[in-house]
C-alpha cells in the first residue's frame, strides 16, 4: 500500500458527505448512484477513488462491503503526521466500463 494519492481519474470529482445515519441505507444508495453515474455518464470513468479519515470506521466498512479496495494512506499535513492521523484512499474498478 503506497502513500501517494492515486491518480486514476483525469478529472477528479469531489463529493463531501458530512453525516448519514448508519441505520439508514442512504450511504449505500449514494455510493451506488455515484458508481452508476461514473460508469454510464457521458465520460464513462473506469474507476472511482474515494477517501475517508482513519476515524470514519463506518465509511470504511461501507466502502469495503461494496468492493472498494484500500489502495493508499497518507497524512494530510505535517501536524496530522505528527499526530499519526491518516486519510485512507479506496479504489473501485468499474466492471465493463467503456
Buried (B, 14 or more C-beta within 10 A) or exposed (E): EEEEEBEEBEEEEEEEEEEBEEEEEEBEEBBEEBBEBBBEEEEEBBBBBBBBBBEBEEBBEBBEEBEBEBBBBBBEEEEBEEEEBBBBBBBBEBEEEE
